[in-house]
Amino acid sequence: MGSIAENIAMIEAEKSAAATRAGRDPKEVLLCAVTKNHTVEDIKEALAAGVTDIGENRVQELLDKYDQVGPVNWHMIGHLQTNKVKYIIDKVCLIHSVDSFKLAEEINRRAAQHDLTMDILIEVNAAGDEAKFGVDLESAEKLLDEVLEKCDRIRVRGLMTIAPYVEDPEDVRPYFRSMKELYNRLAAIEHPRLDFKYLSMGMSNDRVVAVEEGASIIRVGTAIFGPRNYFQ
């Protein structure tokens, strides 16, 4: 692997090529650098190389880094417990992992306390993988309807999925394709707090396929920073 800056340049070039192949504007695809178990120094190096958005999987790690990193768009991309929402509600720009109405309800309550509207994505378990969180493809619209009806401090910006890890990224293409079809269908719903912009899918291993199939956020950690150095 190269340096962090070299890795980011390579990923951006691959992202642009994949978007162009799919007839899309590469600027429509956001690179979210995933910094789980990576240091503040690593994050600052990525920011210096042009990264604007940082994704964290765990609330405590986000809080530990928050004041040290400075101005950046923080994304909560990992599973979020309801009792942790209060710690990040005023610190993140987007919560990717809303997988239940109970969680949405708590986000709504905490957002109201801070007098803000929280942007979220609904997490969908496109592969029906029992080891992963998210509603199934058939239940996504029901959760969306409930959130729009009852959570006046939430704006739904799109969908997120985590594909199964496979050796050949081509094997996950059908899951990404089904996510894009669901995204297009739900995006057509008219509601003042529904403003679909983001389809968050694709990680280090399958990011190119994800962009070809319509991802507008790719969440990349290892391909930027190398293997996680479990410093905690």
Backbone as CSV, one residue per row, in Angstrom:
resi,resn,N_x,N_y,N_z,CA_x,CA_y,CA_z,C_x,C_y,C_z
1,MET,0.831,-1.199,0.000,0.000,0.000,0.000,0.865,1.249,0.000
2,GLY,0.316,2.314,-0.555,1.026,3.583,-0.549,0.730,4.361,0.721
3,SER,1.045,5.637,0.686,0.697,6.511,1.800,-0.806,6.750,1.812
4,ILE,-1.296,7.332,2.888,-2.724,7.643,2.970,-3.142,8.542,1.808
5,ALA,-2.348,9.563,1.515,-2.672,10.475,0.411,-2.674,9.740,-0.936
6,GLU,-1.707,8.855,-1.134,-1.660,8.086,-2.388,-2.851,7.148,-2.512
7,ASN,-3.223,6.525,-1.406,-4.379,5.620,-1.423,-5.666,6.373,-1.743
8,ILE,-5.813,7.554,-1.167,-7.014,8.362,-1.439,-7.058,8.762,-2.908
9,ALA,-5.934,9.162,-3.450,-5.880,9.535,-4.875,-6.276,8.358,-5.759
10,MET,-5.803,7.159,-5.419,-6.139,5.965,-6.192,-7.642,5.663,-6.103
11,ILE,-8.195,5.759,-4.896,-9.624,5.480,-4.711,-10.470,6.503,-5.462
12,GLU,-10.075,7.765,-5.399,-10.813,8.806,-6.125,-10.776,8.548,-7.638
13,ALA,-9.625,8.104,-8.149,-9.510,7.816,-9.579,-10.399,6.630,-9.955
14,GLU,-10.392,5.579,-9.130,-11.244,4.410,-9.386,-12.720,4.788,-9.317
15,LYS,-13.045,5.614,-8.340,-14.430,6.074,-8.158,-14.893,6.844,-9.395
16,SER,-14.049,7.741,-9.879,-14.396,8.536,-11.066,-14.585,7.658,-12.288
17,ALA,-13.692,6.678,-12.456,-13.791,5.783,-13.613,-15.066,4.949,-13.547
18,ALA,-15.392,4.447,-12.350,-16.596,3.628,-12.187,-17.858,4.442,-12.439
19,ALA,-17.882,5.666,-11.922,-19.043,6.533,-12.137,-19.202,6.865,-13.619
20,THR,-18.102,7.155,-14.269,-18.143,7.483,-15.698,-18.653,6.296,-16.511
21,ARG,-18.186,5.090,-16.172,-18.671,3.882,-16.870,-20.180,3.734,-16.736
22,ALA,-20.693,4.158,-15.591,-22.132,4.024,-15.333,-22.922,5.232,-15.832
23,GLY,-22.237,6.164,-16.510,-22.920,7.342,-17.027,-23.301,8.332,-15.953
24,ARG,-22.511,8.365,-14.880,-22.814,9.240,-13.751,-21.724,10.290,-13.604
25,ASP,-22.057,11.359,-12.900,-21.091,12.399,-12.569,-20.299,11.932,-11.352
26,PRO,-18.971,11.787,-11.461,-18.180,11.345,-10.309,-18.359,12.221,-9.077
27,LYS,-18.713,13.485,-9.269,-18.903,14.383,-8.122,-20.114,13.982,-7.274
28,GLU,-20.984,13.146,-7.844,-22.163,12.694,-7.099,-21.820,11.634,-6.058
29,VAL,-20.611,11.114,-6.096,-20.224,10.016,-5.197,-19.263,10.540,-4.132
30,LEU,-19.676,10.458,-2.878,-18.903,10.963,-1.752,-18.064,9.844,-1.155
31,LEU,-16.790,10.122,-0.929,-15.921,9.197,-0.203,-15.984,9.521,1.283
32,CYS,-16.485,8.567,2.059,-16.521,8.702,3.519,-15.407,7.807,4.070
33,ALA,-14.408,8.411,4.689,-13.267,7.660,5.218,-13.630,7.065,6.574
34,VAL,-13.518,5.751,6.681,-13.905,5.041,7.906,-12.676,4.899,8.804
35,THR,-12.747,5.467,10.008,-11.551,5.612,10.828,-11.569,4.769,12.098
36,LYS,-12.402,3.743,12.120,-12.441,2.839,13.268,-11.041,2.267,13.531
37,ASN,-10.578,2.415,14.787,-9.272,1.908,15.213,-8.094,2.544,14.485
38,HIS,-8.320,3.722,13.920,-7.207,4.481,13.355,-7.040,5.772,14.163
39,THR,-5.839,6.304,14.116,-5.475,7.395,15.019,-5.935,8.758,14.497
40,VAL,-5.918,9.718,15.391,-6.221,11.102,15.022,-5.214,11.589,13.979
41,GLU,-3.956,11.166,14.097,-2.933,11.555,13.114,-3.297,11.030,11.730
42,ASP,-3.779,9.784,11.676,-4.223,9.213,10.394,-5.360,10.043,9.799
43,ILE,-6.297,10.425,10.652,-7.447,11.206,10.181,-6.977,12.546,9.620
44,LYS,-6.073,13.196,10.331,-5.587,14.500,9.869,-4.847,14.380,8.542
45,GLU,-4.159,13.262,8.360,-3.474,13.023,7.082,-4.498,12.877,5.949
46,ALA,-5.589,12.167,6.234,-6.644,12.002,5.228,-7.306,13.339,4.903
47,LEU,-7.550,14.155,5.920,-8.157,15.465,5.687,-7.236,16.347,4.840
48,ALA,-5.936,16.263,5.110,-4.975,17.044,4.332,-4.956,16.611,2.868
49,ALA,-5.350,15.350,2.634,-5.376,14.816,1.264,-6.722,15.049,0.578
50,GLY,-7.621,15.785,1.246,-8.859,16.179,0.585,-10.127,15.530,1.093
51,VAL,-10.029,14.592,2.013,-11.229,13.969,2.578,-11.999,15.013,3.393
52,THR,-13.315,15.004,3.263,-14.156,15.959,3.991,-15.116,15.284,4.972
53,ASP,-15.271,13.969,4.824,-16.278,13.243,5.601,-15.648,12.018,6.253
54,ILE,-15.909,11.867,7.564,-15.324,10.795,8.363,-16.456,9.945,8.941
55,GLY,-16.330,8.645,8.819,-17.318,7.730,9.374,-16.764,6.962,10.555
56,GLU,-17.528,6.917,11.630,-17.134,6.132,12.803,-18.202,5.079,13.107
57,ASN,-17.738,3.915,13.551,-18.644,2.817,13.877,-19.134,2.866,15.318
58,ARG,-18.314,3.443,16.183,-18.637,3.386,17.610,-18.726,4.788,18.197
59,VAL,-19.727,4.972,19.041,-19.976,6.282,19.639,-18.781,6.755,20.451
60,GLN,-18.233,5.884,21.312,-17.151,6.309,22.191,-15.933,6.757,21.401
61,GLU,-15.645,6.038,20.316,-14.477,6.417,19.517,-14.706,7.760,18.820
62,LEU,-15.906,7.987,18.354,-16.226,9.284,17.747,-16.030,10.408,18.770
63,LEU,-16.520,10.189,19.984,-16.404,11.217,21.024,-14.948,11.463,21.395
64,ASP,-14.159,10.387,21.447,-12.741,10.527,21.799,-11.985,11.377,20.779
65,LYS,-12.393,11.277,19.513,-11.668,11.949,18.436,-12.248,13.325,18.096
66,TYR,-13.481,13.542,18.465,-14.251,14.687,17.978,-13.530,16.018,18.177
67,ASP,-13.089,16.285,19.389,-12.472,17.584,19.682,-11.051,17.700,19.143
68,GLN,-10.425,16.566,18.890,-9.027,16.583,18.435,-8.907,16.803,16.929
69,VAL,-9.957,16.484,16.199,-9.860,16.472,14.734,-10.169,17.831,14.127
70,GLY,-11.077,18.570,14.720,-11.442,19.862,14.136,-12.597,19.739,13.161
71,PRO,-12.849,20.786,12.378,-14.042,20.819,11.511,-14.010,19.715,10.456
72,VAL,-15.015,18.868,10.481,-15.158,17.778,9.516,-16.604,17.300,9.599
73,ASN,-17.095,16.689,8.550,-18.439,16.107,8.575,-18.342,14.708,9.168
74,TRP,-18.896,14.530,10.356,-18.882,13.222,11.019,-20.130,12.428,10.645
75,HIS,-19.933,11.165,10.305,-21.035,10.249,9.996,-21.031,9.131,11.030
76,MET,-22.195,8.789,11.554,-22.322,7.594,12.400,-22.750,6.452,11.491
77,ILE,-21.837,5.503,11.290,-22.129,4.441,10.310,-22.349,3.081,10.959
78,GLY,-22.018,2.943,12.243,-22.168,1.658,12.912,-23.513,1.519,13.591
79,HIS,-23.762,0.322,14.104,-25.007,0.066,14.833,-25.099,1.026,16.017
80,LEU,-26.229,1.672,16.153,-26.416,2.704,17.173,-27.473,2.248,18.170
81,GLN,-27.060,2.171,19.444,-28.010,1.825,20.500,-28.766,3.082,20.921
82,THR,-30.012,2.891,21.314,-30.838,4.058,21.653,-30.229,4.863,22.801
83,ASN,-29.582,4.195,23.751,-29.040,4.924,24.910,-27.782,5.715,24.586
84,LYS,-27.278,5.598,23.352,-26.079,6.352,22.950,-26.411,7.555,22.052
85,VAL,-27.654,7.641,21.629,-28.035,8.707,20.686,-27.725,10.086,21.250
86,LYS,-27.976,10.264,22.536,-27.829,11.592,23.155,-26.402,12.131,23.057
87,TYR,-25.433,11.245,22.941,-24.037,11.688,22.916,-23.601,12.241,21.559
88,ILE,-24.272,11.829,20.496,-23.797,12.212,19.153,-24.786,13.080,18.372
89,ILE,-25.963,13.307,18.921,-27.041,13.942,18.156,-26.641,15.316,17.616
90,ASP,-25.800,16.042,18.347,-25.396,17.376,17.911,-23.992,17.387,17.299
91,LYS,-23.455,16.193,17.020,-22.082,16.113,16.522,-21.966,15.528,15.116
92,VAL,-22.968,14.789,14.677,-22.874,14.126,13.371,-23.786,14.796,12.351
93,CYS,-23.396,14.706,11.085,-24.225,15.290,10.030,-25.200,14.269,9.452
94,LEU,-24.916,12.977,9.662,-25.751,11.934,9.061,-25.595,10.646,9.862
95,ILE,-26.727,10.034,10.203,-26.738,8.714,10.842,-27.158,7.701,9.784
96,HIS,-26.249,6.791,9.443,-26.501,5.842,8.350,-27.338,4.634,8.775
97,SER,-27.375,4.348,10.071,-27.737,2.996,10.522,-29.062,2.931,11.278
98,VAL,-30.066,3.624,10.801,-31.371,3.572,11.466,-32.114,2.328,10.977
99,ASP,-32.288,1.380,11.898,-32.834,0.072,11.512,-34.091,-0.309,12.284
100,SER,-34.646,0.655,13.047,-35.882,0.370,13.784,-36.600,1.669,14.090
101,PHE,-37.896,1.568,14.298,-38.647,2.762,14.673,-38.269,3.222,16.079
102,LYS,-37.951,2.275,16.949,-37.532,2.628,18.314,-36.309,3.550,18.288
103,LEU,-35.348,3.237,17.435,-34.158,4.084,17.319,-34.533,5.438,16.717
104,ALA,-35.355,5.432,15.677,-35.781,6.688,15.054,-36.498,7.580,16.061
105,GLU,-37.316,6.976,16.891,-38.079,7.713,17.907,-37.126,8.429,18.874
106,GLU,-36.062,7.730,19.287,-35.095,8.328,20.213,-34.295,9.433,19.526
107,ILE,-33.910,9.220,18.276,-33.221,10.272,17.515,-34.109,11.502,17.422
108,ASN,-35.385,11.292,17.158,-36.334,12.395,17.048,-36.445,13.161,18.364
109,ARG,-36.512,12.419,19.458,-36.652,13.036,20.788,-35.420,13.876,21.128
110,ARG,-34.250,13.323,20.868,-33.012,14.045,21.179,-32.806,15.234,20.238
111,ALA,-33.207,15.084,18.989,-33.092,16.201,18.047,-33.968,17.362,18.481
112,ALA,-35.162,17.046,18.972,-36.062,18.092,19.454,-35.449,18.833,20.634
113,GLN,-34.783,18.104,21.520,-34.138,18.734,22.683,-33.068,19.730,22.249
114,HIS,-32.417,19.447,21.123,-31.351,20.328,20.623,-31.862,21.300,19.553
115,ASP,-33.167,21.276,19.323,-33.795,22.149,18.320,-33.128,22.002,16.949
116,LEU,-32.953,20.770,16.533,-32.378,20.526,15.208,-33.155,19.431,14.487
117,THR,-32.935,19.354,13.193,-33.485,18.269,12.385,-32.334,17.347,11.993
118,MET,-32.491,16.059,12.301,-31.408,15.101,12.061,-31.603,14.385,10.736
119,ASP,-30.545,14.346,9.941,-30.557,13.594,8.689,-30.195,12.144,8.963
120,ILE,-30.981,11.232,8.408,-30.725,9.801,8.615,-30.832,9.045,7.297
121,LEU,-30.256,7.847,7.314,-30.497,6.849,6.273,-31.143,5.637,6.940
122,ILE,-31.986,4.964,6.215,-32.570,3.716,6.715,-31.670,2.566,6.289
123,GLU,-31.249,1.778,7.274,-30.358,0.662,6.983,-31.164,-0.552,6.541
124,VAL,-30.786,-1.082,5.396,-31.483,-2.228,4.806,-30.515,-3.402,4.719
125,ASN,-30.967,-4.551,5.172,-30.172,-5.782,5.100,-30.519,-6.472,3.780
126,ALA,-29.889,-5.992,2.707,-30.291,-6.409,1.357,-30.080,-7.890,1.107
127,ALA,-29.089,-8.485,1.780,-28.767,-9.900,1.541,-29.475,-10.834,2.520
128,GLY,-30.237,-10.250,3.460,-30.874,-11.096,4.468,-29.857,-11.832,5.327
129,ASP,-28.745,-11.178,5.593,-27.643,-11.763,6.344,-27.944,-11.667,7.835
130,GLU,-28.063,-12.823,8.508,-28.451,-12.825,9.917,-27.404,-12.172,10.819
131,ALA,-26.190,-12.058,10.325,-25.122,-11.462,11.130,-25.120,-9.941,11.049
132,LYS,-25.989,-9.374,10.223,-25.983,-7.930,10.031,-27.305,-7.305,10.473
133,PHE,-27.231,-6.022,10.778,-28.417,-5.269,11.166,-29.126,-4.752,9.912
134,GLY,-30.298,-4.150,10.118,-31.043,-3.560,9.003,-32.372,-4.251,8.783
135,VAL,-33.324,-3.499,8.278,-34.617,-4.089,7.917,-34.485,-4.788,6.571
136,ASP,-35.356,-5.736,6.312,-35.275,-6.395,5.009,-35.874,-5.490,3.932
137,LEU,-35.630,-5.858,2.686,-36.061,-5.022,1.557,-37.552,-4.747,1.598
138,GLU,-38.315,-5.753,2.014,-39.779,-5.619,2.007,-40.288,-4.711,3.123
139,SER,-39.504,-4.560,4.206,-39.961,-3.783,5.365,-39.492,-2.329,5.355
140,ALA,-38.630,-1.985,4.408,-38.040,-0.642,4.409,-39.099,0.444,4.249
141,GLU,-40.051,0.234,3.370,-41.060,1.268,3.139,-41.940,1.474,4.368
142,LYS,-42.242,0.386,5.071,-43.054,0.495,6.290,-42.340,1.352,7.333
143,LEU,-41.036,1.099,7.522,-40.272,1.901,8.482,-40.205,3.354,8.023
144,LEU,-39.972,3.563,6.743,-39.930,4.923,6.205,-41.247,5.651,6.469
145,ASP,-42.357,5.012,6.188,-43.671,5.638,6.392,-43.876,6.031,7.857
146,GLU,-43.460,5.128,8.751,-43.648,5.378,10.182,-42.795,6.567,10.639
147,VAL,-41.562,6.618,10.155,-40.666,7.720,10.527,-41.222,9.046,10.010
148,LEU,-41.673,9.061,8.766,-42.207,10.300,8.190,-43.479,10.751,8.898
149,GLU,-44.268,9.796,9.336,-45.539,10.124,9.980,-45.345,10.640,11.405
150,LYS,-44.372,10.080,12.142,-44.318,10.316,13.584,-43.077,11.049,14.074
151,CYS,-42.077,11.240,13.212,-40.814,11.833,13.672,-40.564,13.154,12.955
152,ASP,-41.059,14.228,13.539,-41.034,15.516,12.852,-39.668,16.196,12.895
153,ARG,-38.709,15.606,13.612,-37.363,16.172,13.689,-36.335,15.329,12.920
154,ILE,-36.845,14.473,12.041,-35.969,13.639,11.219,-36.241,13.919,9.754
155,ARG,-35.166,14.048,8.992,-35.265,14.121,7.532,-34.591,12.869,6.965
156,VAL,-35.319,12.133,6.153,-34.779,10.892,5.593,-34.090,11.202,4.267
157,ARG,-32.775,10.940,4.223,-31.966,11.300,3.065,-31.653,10.136,2.143
158,GLY,-32.067,8.915,2.522,-31.799,7.789,1.635,-31.668,6.482,2.384
159,LEU,-30.863,5.577,1.817,-30.729,4.214,2.335,-29.262,3.845,2.488
160,MET,-29.016,2.841,3.333,-27.675,2.293,3.523,-27.751,0.779,3.571
161,THR,-26.710,0.110,3.072,-26.608,-1.336,3.247,-25.155,-1.728,3.426
162,ILE,-24.955,-2.878,4.061,-23.645,-3.521,4.156,-23.767,-4.866,3.464
163,ALA,-23.043,-5.043,2.376,-23.100,-6.303,1.641,-22.277,-7.364,2.358
164,PRO,-22.575,-8.645,2.124,-21.725,-9.700,2.695,-20.297,-9.568,2.160
165,TYR,-19.330,-9.957,2.981,-17.947,-9.942,2.497,-17.707,-11.194,1.663
166,VAL,-17.287,-10.994,0.435,-17.038,-12.111,-0.475,-15.696,-11.890,-1.171
167,GLU,-15.118,-12.969,-1.673,-13.842,-12.870,-2.384,-13.999,-12.083,-3.680
168,ASP,-15.077,-12.370,-4.402,-15.304,-11.723,-5.694,-16.398,-10.676,-5.558
169,PRO,-16.048,-9.380,-5.651,-17.057,-8.329,-5.483,-18.236,-8.438,-6.452
170,GLU,-18.042,-9.104,-7.581,-19.154,-9.277,-8.522,-20.328,-10.012,-7.879
171,ASP,-20.030,-10.831,-6.867,-21.080,-11.622,-6.223,-22.078,-10.757,-5.459
172,VAL,-21.691,-9.524,-5.112,-22.620,-8.665,-4.365,-23.360,-7.682,-5.278
173,ARG,-23.044,-7.712,-6.557,-23.715,-6.786,-7.480,-25.247,-6.883,-7.408
174,PRO,-25.828,-8.093,-7.344,-27.301,-8.171,-7.266,-27.881,-7.457,-6.043
175,TYR,-27.168,-7.483,-4.918,-27.676,-6.815,-3.715,-27.658,-5.296,-3.907
176,PHE,-26.590,-4.792,-4.484,-26.505,-3.357,-4.747,-27.574,-2.933,-5.753
177,ARG,-27.808,-3.777,-6.730,-28.812,-3.447,-7.751,-30.209,-3.394,-7.132
178,SER,-30.492,-4.331,-6.237,-31.817,-4.330,-5.591,-31.961,-3.115,-4.671
179,MET,-30.861,-2.670,-4.070,-30.901,-1.461,-3.249,-31.203,-0.235,-4.097
180,LYS,-30.593,-0.148,-5.261,-30.836,0.999,-6.144,-32.281,1.017,-6.622
181,GLU,-32.826,-0.147,-6.904,-34.241,-0.213,-7.318,-35.158,0.252,-6.185
182,LEU,-34.865,-0.195,-4.956,-35.655,0.233,-3.799,-35.496,1.737,-3.583
183,TYR,-34.276,2.218,-3.688,-33.993,3.648,-3.527,-34.824,4.473,-4.512
184,ASN,-34.816,4.080,-5.778,-35.557,4.831,-6.795,-37.051,4.840,-6.494
185,ARG,-37.560,3.710,-6.011,-38.996,3.617,-5.730,-39.380,4.506,-4.552
186,LEU,-38.592,4.448,-3.481,-38.923,5.235,-2.287,-38.653,6.724,-2.495
187,ALA,-37.676,7.038,-3.327,-37.352,8.451,-3.586,-38.504,9.174,-4.272
188,ALA,-39.375,8.424,-4.919,-40.501,9.033,-5.637,-41.637,9.459,-4.704
189,ILE,-41.576,9.027,-3.437,-42.601,9.419,-2.465,-42.474,10.917,-2.183
190,GLU,-43.578,11.597,-2.173,-43.549,13.037,-1.914,-43.868,13.309,-0.445
191,HIS,-42.919,13.935,0.223,-43.107,14.287,1.633,-42.087,15.376,1.957
192,PRO,-42.482,16.372,2.758,-41.552,17.482,3.043,-40.288,17.072,3.794
193,ARG,-40.319,15.944,4.490,-39.128,15.499,5.221,-38.488,14.266,4.584
194,LEU,-38.784,14.046,3.328,-38.094,13.012,2.562,-37.352,13.703,1.428
195,ASP,-36.045,13.601,1.474,-35.204,14.263,0.474,-34.040,13.330,0.145
196,PHE,-34.337,12.332,-0.690,-33.333,11.312,-0.977,-32.170,11.911,-1.764
197,LYS,-30.980,11.707,-1.214,-29.758,12.136,-1.887,-28.678,11.063,-1.814
198,TYR,-28.764,10.207,-0.780,-27.664,9.296,-0.497,-28.077,7.825,-0.548
199,LEU,-27.306,7.064,-1.299,-27.370,5.607,-1.249,-25.991,5.162,-0.792
200,SER,-25.902,4.812,0.485,-24.621,4.502,1.124,-24.374,3.002,1.021
201,MET,-23.459,2.633,0.139,-23.127,1.210,-0.011,-21.773,1.085,-0.693
202,GLY,-21.083,0.028,-0.347,-19.742,-0.193,-0.877,-18.689,0.156,0.143
203,MET,-17.775,-0.794,0.355,-16.669,-0.602,1.285,-15.364,-0.888,0.538
204,SER,-14.283,-1.091,1.271,-12.981,-1.245,0.605,-13.005,-2.328,-0.470
205,ASN,-13.643,-3.448,-0.172,-13.588,-4.603,-1.066,-14.482,-4.473,-2.293
206,ASP,-15.632,-3.816,-2.135,-16.642,-3.847,-3.208,-17.050,-2.450,-3.675
207,ARG,-16.208,-1.466,-3.410,-16.584,-0.071,-3.669,-16.800,0.218,-5.152
208,VAL,-16.017,-0.401,-6.018,-16.138,-0.105,-7.446,-17.480,-0.610,-7.980
209,VAL,-17.840,-1.833,-7.613,-19.137,-2.389,-8.025,-20.272,-1.531,-7.480
210,ALA,-20.120,-1.065,-6.240,-21.164,-0.240,-5.628,-21.386,1.049,-6.414
211,VAL,-20.312,1.697,-6.817,-20.444,2.934,-7.597,-21.098,2.641,-8.942
212,GLU,-20.704,1.551,-9.574,-21.310,1.186,-10.861,-22.809,0.955,-10.731
213,GLU,-23.238,0.501,-9.537,-24.653,0.191,-9.334,-25.438,1.323,-8.670
214,GLY,-24.793,2.476,-8.454,-25.573,3.626,-8.013,-25.254,4.205,-6.656
215,ALA,-24.213,3.722,-5.979,-23.861,4.284,-4.667,-23.538,5.764,-4.794
216,SER,-23.969,6.541,-3.812,-23.573,7.948,-3.761,-22.723,8.258,-2.531
217,ILE,-22.574,7.275,-1.629,-21.570,7.327,-0.564,-20.888,5.961,-0.531
218,ILE,-19.563,5.951,-0.594,-18.820,4.721,-0.329,-18.065,4.910,0.981
219,ARG,-18.054,3.870,1.810,-17.464,3.933,3.146,-16.179,3.104,3.133
220,VAL,-15.046,3.776,3.102,-13.771,3.084,2.857,-12.807,3.319,4.011
221,GLY,-12.309,2.235,4.592,-11.339,2.336,5.664,-10.006,1.694,5.310
222,THR,-10.002,0.364,5.204,-8.757,-0.380,4.988,-8.005,0.065,3.745
223,ALA,-8.715,0.333,2.668,-8.045,0.725,1.418,-7.382,2.101,1.524
224,ILE,-7.792,2.887,2.512,-7.143,4.183,2.761,-6.015,4.046,3.776
225,PHE,-6.342,3.429,4.914,-5.445,3.462,6.067,-4.633,2.190,6.264
226,GLY,-4.927,1.137,5.512,-4.287,-0.142,5.761,-5.034,-0.902,6.849
227,PRO,-4.527,-2.076,7.235,-5.193,-2.861,8.263,-5.343,-2.069,9.550
228,ARG,-6.416,-2.337,10.253,-6.671,-1.609,11.510,-5.594,-1.896,12.523
229,ASN,-5.064,-0.851,13.135,-4.095,-1.037,14.219,-4.849,-0.863,15.528
230,TYR,-5.205,-1.930,16.153,-6.129,-1.895,17.286,-5.467,-1.219,18.476
231,PHE,-5.496,0.102,18.395,-4.728,0.893,19.357,-5.435,1.056,20.688
232,GLN,-6.702,0.714,20.745,-7.443,0.939,21.995,-7.395,-0.291,22.886
